[in-house]
């Protein structure tokens, strides 16, 4: 078995694996549409240093017979690209899943870690116990859990009473601007516990939405909006921010919500969530609303359950920081290691 980046001869087998075991994600559909055209684009991208690569990377484990035993798909997690996310890890169950998976994970971690990537993350549904065990055996550690909640409004008249209440005017609420990027970064870090900030940190550029993504969303018939809540005593300033709300959809039926609320304004979480739900009901009579919250956001989970959201699943966020251990100087070898290129070894010197 050898680890190789995906080539033309591997595309058919990779697509077959994704169709058999994939979950119909964006990555699956992307490769199915592009097919063999994805190979030269990926090879061009991988000629650049890892922080400058512009498309996800796919590596495959190939047997000496040419059969693809498994694949790993990873992409940058953020604009700065010092953290990469393992999007897909699929191993043919007829082979040795643990052995093949271990080789794939260790290869990409050491390959990209040597190229300047500092952190690797993977979000794994807890029902995939083998995948969790494999990643932890490769040095990944538990960071936090991500809970998914969903609400299906089948009939507007049967909505919970709380949905029909007036949210009232939220002081300092306005639509976000590009100048809010640094304030959003600070709000994001304030919402994270201290023990996970190093692994999940972001930069201001991560909160600037690319223009091409908004254009693509409009072309597909969807929309994306972000609102922020400023401190009431300085509403005209970009700092500080008390909360941020992201709302997007691609079909005006399935809606995605994302909420960040400062620890100093937890009482405003329910008001902001209710305002978002009322905004959704203005455009869609029977929407399906989905939101994800971290394990440490206990107050958010209580508000979601009170408004009728149903818990769907939980995924474990695993992290591996690429730091090479250095042996203590006291335990290091006392004999120096010397290499003199182009010179004969003293042991073979003829006088």
Helices and strands as residue ranges (DSSP letters): E 2-5, G 8-10, H 11-21, H 26-34, H 37-45, G 50-52, E 57-62, E 68-76, E 83-91, H 97-113, E 119-125, H 129-137, E 141-152, G 156-158, H 161-164, E 173-175, G 178-180, H 181-191, H 194-200, G 204-207, H 211-219, E 223-230, G 232-234, E 241-249, E 254-261, G 263-268, H 269-283, E 288-294, H 298-306, E 310-321, G 329-331, G 346-348
